[in-house]
Amino acid sequence: MDRTHDPLSRPAHSTDLNWLSIYSVLRHWQRNRRTRRQLALLNDQQLADAGISAAQREQELAKPFWR
């Protein structure tokens, strides 16, 4: 029996992968926003315990959520 295969132009799941990558980026941005908000609430002792200087905190807080 002779079998032929038609080439596939795009996998059926490529659209799902696009949505998954968009979702992943949005979650990353949300995590950046949340952790920076938490960083802003730390006092000097907590920053020292974490090994973060006040200048480093200010640099991090100055970044936009997508970076």
N, C-alpha and C positions, 0 to 999 in steps of 0.2 A: 504494500500500500504506500503510495507516494503522499508525503505530507508537505505542505507549504505553510510558511508563517507570514502573516501580514505584519509589516513593521508597525510598531506602536508610536504614535506621534508624541504622546505624553502619558505618563503613568496616571492612572485614575486617582491616585492618592496625592498628587502634587498640590492640589488645592488645599487639602487638609494640612500639608506641610507648610504652606504659606500662612495659613491661619495660626498654626502652632508657633511659627517663628514670630509672628506679630504678637501673639499672646505672651511669648517668652520675653520679648522686648518690653512690653507694658508692665509685666511683673518685675522686671529688673528696675525700671524707672520707679515703680511703686516702692520697691525695697530701698532704693537710694533715698527717696523722700522720707520714708519712715525712719531709717537709721540716722539720717542727718537731723531730723526732728528730735530724736532721742539724744544725739550728741549735743545738741544745743541745750538740753536740760541738765547736763552733767555739771556738778560743781568742781572747784579746783582740786579737791582731794580725789574725787572720782577720776578726773582726767589724769592726775599723777599716778593713780593706781593702774590705769590703762596704758600709761607710758605715752600720753598724748600731751603736747604742749598747747598753750592757749593759741599760739600762732598757727599751729597745725589745724586746730579746730576751726579757726577763722577762715583758713584757706579752704577747708572742706565745706564749710557752710556757705562760702561764696560761690561754689560751683552750682550750675543749673542741674536740675534733677536728671537730665538725660546724659550727664557725664559722670 
